[in-house]
Amino acid sequence: MPKTWSGKIMRRVLAAISNGQAPGDVSTLANPEVVDSITQLVR
């Protein structure tokens, strides 16, 4: 993943989802709805 601000947020979100935690604030992502899709895939 690119080492940009959005990439840093996405890495944090992916780590949280993989650990079964809430992803936190995703409002600054370009497509925050993708977090819901990823969460559904993991569960």
C-alpha positions in Angstrom: 0.0 0.0 0.0 1.3 3.5 -0.7 2.8 5.5 2.1 0.4 8.4 1.9 -1.9 9.8 4.5 -4.9 7.8 3.0 -2.7 4.7 2.9 -1.8 5.2 6.6 -5.4 5.4 7.5 -6.3 2.4 5.4 -3.5 0.3 7.0 -4.9 1.2 10.5 -8.4 0.3 9.4 -7.3 -3.0 7.9 -5.3 -3.9 11.1 -8.3 -3.1 13.2 -10.7 -5.2 11.1 -8.3 -8.1 11.1 -8.0 -7.9 14.9 -11.8 -7.8 15.3 -11.9 -4.2 16.4 -13.9 -1.3 15.3 -12.2 0.5 12.4 -12.6 4.0 13.9 -12.9 7.2 11.9 -12.8 6.6 8.2 -14.4 9.9 7.1 -11.2 11.1 5.5 -10.9 8.2 3.1 -11.9 8.8 -0.5 -14.3 5.9 -0.4 -15.3 5.2 3.2 -18.0 2.8 2.1 -15.3 0.3 1.1 -14.6 -0.4 4.8 -18.1 -1.9 5.2 -17.4 -4.2 2.2 -14.1 -5.3 3.7 -15.7 -5.9 7.0 -18.4 -8.1 5.4 -15.7 -10.1 3.6 -13.8 -10.8 6.8 -16.8 -12.0 8.8 
